[in-house]
Amino acid sequence: MRDTPVLTDSKDSASANAGLRFVARQPIFDRSEKVFGYELQFRDGIEDYFALPTPTLPLAAQ
């Protein structure tokens, strides 16, 4: 597997960015620090975080 970002493009998309998918793999280690598996992480942009679309979380915490 590749450890670098891979871009794919879907021709069925209405907009240019709608077809882009960003996938990363996060290693999961066992107790002896050997790789047990991988968690796949999907993003809709190149940012390395999830952007909360609405500010509902801070309101719920109040």
N, C-alpha and C positions, 0 to 999 in steps of 0.2 A: 504494500500500500504506500501511497505517497503521503509525506508529511507537509507538503506545501498546498496552498489553496488551489482548488480546481474550479474553473468557471464552466458552466454549461449554459447553453442558450436554447430556448424553446421557440420555434417559429410560429406557434399557434397563439402567442401572446399579443394582446392589443398594444401594449407599450413596450418599449425597449427593455426597461428594467424588470418587467413582470416575469421574464423568462430566466433571470439570473437566480441561481441557488448557491448558497455558501454552506459548505459542510465541513466540520472539523471533527477530529476524533480525540477524545480525552482518555488517556490510559487509566485503567483501574488495576491497582496493585494488590497482591495478596500480602499476607503477614511477613513473608520472606522477601518482600519488595520485588517480586517477579511479576511481569505483566500477566494479569488474569484475563483481561478482556478490554474492550473499548466502549466508551459511551459516545454516541454520535450526537453532535450538536449542530442544529440547523439555524441559519440566520438569513434574513432577507437583505442584508447589506454587508459591507466590508468591516463595519464596526465590530469590535470584540466584546460586545455586551448586548443585552436585551433592552430595548427602549420601550418603556411603558407608554402605551398610546394615550391614556388619560390619567390624570392625577388622582385616581381613586384610592390608591394605597395610603398616601399621607392623610386623606380625609378619614379613612377607616380607622387609622391609628389614634385619632383625636378623641 
